[in-house]
Amino acid sequence: MGPETRPPLFTTASYGRPVPAGIPDLDEVIGLLAEARRPIILAGNGVRVGRATESLRALAAALDLPVVT
């Protein structure tokens, strides 16, 4: 396996479920990120598996946060 290979994907019922907008916990997290002194987003394989790349990009752009993987 090299850097260009992709890991196998294991489908489960929990992958790919969108988080409904407007839930209090999500609003709280966004508020904490906006007020943090030096926040970053640590993104893992779940972003790719959950097909959330564009959502992650939008969140990072909206809050002007760096993303590391």
N, C-alpha and C positions, 0 to 999 in steps of 0.2 A: 504494500500500500504506500502510495506517495501523496504529496500534498494535493494533487489533482483528483484523487479518488474520494468518493463520498462514502460515509459510513452507512451501514444498513439501517433502514428505518423499520421500527417495530410499531405497528398500528395498535392503538388502544382506544377505548371509548373516550378517554379524557383528552386526547390530542385534538387540536383544531376547534375547540369550543370557544367562541368569542366571549369576551367579558362584556356584559351589558353596560352601556354607558350610564353614568349618573349614580352608580352605587356609592354610598358614603365612604367606604374604604378607599376606593380609587380616587375620589376627590381629595381625601386626606393625604394620600401618597403624592399626588401631583402638587399639593400645597407645600408639603415638606421638601420636595425636590426644588420647587421654586424659591424657597427661603433658605436652602442649604448654602453654606459658604463655598464649598468646592465639590459639588455633586458630580458623579459620573454614572453611566449606565453600564453595568456588566451584563452583556448579553451572551446567552449560551445557545446550544443547538436547538432549544425549544422554540426560538424565534423562527428558525428555518422550518422546522418540523410543523409548527403551528401556522406557517405561511403568514407570519406577522412582520415581515421585513418592512413593508411600507408603513405599517402602524408604528414600528420602532423609529423609522426615519422621521415620521411626522412628529412624534413625541420629542425626539432629540432636537429637531429643528425648532419646534415651538418653545421649548425651554432652554434652547442654546446649550445643550449638554453634550460633552464628548461621550463616545461609545467605544468600549473595548470588548473584545470577544475572547 
